[in-house]
Amino acid sequence: MTVQDDDDHSVPPGHQRKIIHVDMDAFYASVEQRDNPDLRGKPVAVGGSRERGVVAAASYEARKFGVRSAMPSVTAKRQCPDLIFVKPRFEVYKAVSEQIREIFAEHTPIIEPLSLDEAYLDVTENLQGIPLARDVAFAIRAKIKEATNLNASAGISYNKFLAKLASDYRKPNGQYVITPEMGPAFVEALPVGKFHGIGPATSTKMNALSLYTGLDMRRQSLEFMQANFGKAGSYYYWISRGVDNREVRADRIRKSVGAENTFSTDLTDFDAMVVELKPLIDKVWRYCEGAGNRGRTVTLKVKFNDFEIITRSKSVPVAISSRSDLERLSVALLQNEMPVPKPVRLLGVSVSSLQGEVQAEPQFNLPL
């Protein structure tokens, strides 16, 4: 299950912050190697080894062969014949994540988890009174190693965008600081596809507009970026200048929640698809009920056997008030696509435009 958050891509900076982005190194795979000595030093993939399985995480030994998360298992095995597949143990990963979260909380109450293995921390004023943010990061990483025997990398900067970039710069088991003086130059040579928040489709669109690097984006006007990329254009305009005024928020506003599943056998029959939709609808509705949230927009995601993905949405005037209404809208979206042009490999359902009570404890990406 995935939960998206409402990050306001606001513009110029106020006071200078000290932000750390902590990212565990090959988290799921590292936990498995820690708990099973026979796996250490070997290429490991967490996920299903069956024909239609997908890699959830890969050890660094496997990454040397090009194995990556979200890669089909058959492709991963082809690239690394000695790859060892391990079944995920999400309850273990969550327990370790909670240990790590407790370490964060020893240094700051301003923690914004992004998933089980990464988070932003605002340490502008930290609980230990450590003057330098880089030393806070050193202390956190050392404590994580001591408590869990796992390695973490960290990025330190004056905003979230650059802190996340910095955490990738010295992986694995390293950290890097991007100072205010370094920020704009650091972004200049960065390919647009490396910018957090710019996916493959947007990267392709940017390249078609002769935007290949941060410097290319910086040369454009705000009006140009907004005209071509809508609301996100303002965000791209400012991050190409090293500016990101988003706060680290412990209590984030959810804007959508969804669940999806990949099938062991491709589907073409409508009734069979409806059967597969029901547990997804159940999972999404359980979240809405537990969080006290209701949404107005339902989105159906369909991935075909050739990996083409389509999404179809339906918005209603008032928030969806029952599971039966969510099912009715989801099934209607599916019905509109029948007969499907190709066999279906994956279905997903999400609810957005959430309203209502916001939980203090952020939700993580969870498997169905």
Order of alpha helices (4+ residues) and beta strands (2+ residues): beta-beta-alpha-beta-beta-alpha-alpha-beta-alpha-beta-beta-alpha-beta-alpha-beta-alpha-alpha-alpha-alpha-alpha-beta-alpha-beta-beta-beta-alpha-beta-beta
